Amino acid sequence: MPKSIHENICNEGLFSKIFQKHYQSLYAYLYYKFGDYLNPEDKTQEAFTKLWQNCGKVKPEKAKSYVFTIGNNLMLNEVKHHKVVLQHRQVKPKAHTNESPEFLMQEQEYLQKLQRAIGNLTESERTAFLMNRIEGKKHKEIAAILDISSKAVEKRIYRALAKLREEIKEL
């Protein structure tokens, strides 16, 4: 392979030669250093992809060190990521809360009342209300989905809210 400074790695023929010459050695290096668990073949391909993306910036004589550095850095990043994942798996969520059992029971009762009240709404009111409050859709979006005017949507939502307030005095 000629080592002229004027050659460009962006030339497909030259890139192909570099790929064929260094692919197996980079894969073996990553495999021996990090093992098969972190998928060295993907990192090897990704290193050559980055070489192709930056082909205008990398001289042909620096291509080997470039792909080896990129491949090594990709594997090190993967190792760091796995360490973070393992740390988060070890953190156990709290099994208790600071709320009193009385509060938790009241909350449960309230949720049951709310579900019953929502169940007592008419289908059109319930649909518009849930699309607005649960799915976060705007009145115009709901109107388009239900094929009605946005005023009708507003009316259904406000009627549903009034019924819910009436049925659940604690709102």
Secondary structure as UniProt FT lines:
FT   TURN            5..6
FT   TURN            9..10
FT   HELIX           12..34
FT   TURN            37..38
FT   HELIX           40..53
FT   TURN            54..57
FT   HELIX           60..62
FT   HELIX           63..90
FT   HELIX           101..120
FT   HELIX           123..133
FT   HELIX           139..146
FT   HELIX           150..167
FT   TURN            169..170
//
